[in-house]
Amino acid sequence: MSWNVEVDGGTCIGSGMCASLVPEVFELEGATATVVAGEVKPDETVLDAADSCPAMAIEVKEMGEVIGPRP
């Protein structure tokens, strides 16, 4: 099983929190974050990155269902 991770480039403000938490999944490229690995193994830290994004620009899906950010 894997998760699909996306960053909305139009919403991202480039805080870099995601890249700091999970550099193997996210990188800061200019003023926005991008996804290095779109599909990842389930990892709580990826959800933490989605939860901590100040712009709520990260979406994590499992089998098409949004699981992050968490409410």
C-alpha positions as CSV (number, residue, x, y, z in Angstrom):
1,M,0.0,0.0,0.0
2,S,1.2,3.5,-0.7
3,W,0.0,7.1,-0.2
4,N,-0.2,9.7,-2.9
5,V,1.2,13.1,-1.9
6,E,0.5,16.4,-3.7
7,V,1.4,20.0,-3.1
8,D,-0.9,22.8,-4.5
9,G,1.7,25.2,-5.9
10,G,-0.8,28.0,-6.1
11,T,-1.6,27.7,-2.4
12,C,1.9,26.9,-1.1
13,I,3.6,29.9,0.6
14,G,7.1,28.3,0.8
15,S,7.4,28.0,4.5
16,G,9.6,24.9,4.1
17,M,8.2,23.1,7.1
18,C,7.4,20.0,5.0
19,A,10.9,19.9,3.5
20,S,12.4,20.1,7.0
21,L,10.2,17.3,8.3
22,V,10.4,14.9,5.4
23,P,13.2,15.9,2.9
24,E,12.9,12.6,1.1
25,V,9.3,13.5,0.1
26,F,9.4,17.3,-0.2
27,E,11.8,20.0,-1.4
28,L,11.7,23.7,-1.4
29,E,12.1,24.9,-5.0
30,G,12.2,28.6,-5.2
31,A,9.2,30.1,-3.4
32,T,7.1,26.8,-3.3
33,A,7.5,23.3,-2.1
34,T,7.4,20.4,-4.6
35,V,7.0,16.7,-4.1
36,V,10.1,14.6,-4.7
37,A,8.2,11.3,-4.3
38,G,4.5,11.4,-5.3
39,E,3.9,7.9,-3.9
40,V,5.3,7.1,-0.5
41,K,5.0,4.3,2.0
42,P,2.6,5.1,4.8
43,D,4.5,7.3,7.3
44,E,3.1,9.3,10.1
45,T,5.7,12.1,9.5
46,V,4.2,12.7,6.0
47,L,0.8,13.3,7.7
48,D,2.5,15.6,10.3
49,A,3.9,17.6,7.4
50,A,0.5,18.0,5.8
51,D,-0.9,18.9,9.3
52,S,1.8,21.5,9.9
53,C,1.5,23.3,6.5
54,P,0.4,26.9,7.4
55,A,-1.2,27.2,3.9
56,M,-2.9,23.7,4.0
57,A,-1.3,23.1,0.6
58,I,-0.4,19.4,1.1
59,E,-2.9,16.6,0.4
60,V,-2.2,13.0,1.3
61,K,-4.5,10.3,-0.2
62,E,-4.8,6.6,0.5
63,M,-6.6,4.6,-2.2
64,G,-8.2,7.9,-3.5
65,E,-9.4,9.0,-0.1
66,V,-8.0,12.2,1.5
67,I,-6.3,11.3,4.8
68,G,-4.3,14.4,5.4
69,P,-4.2,17.0,6.5
70,R,-6.1,15.7,9.5
71,P,-9.0,17.8,11.0
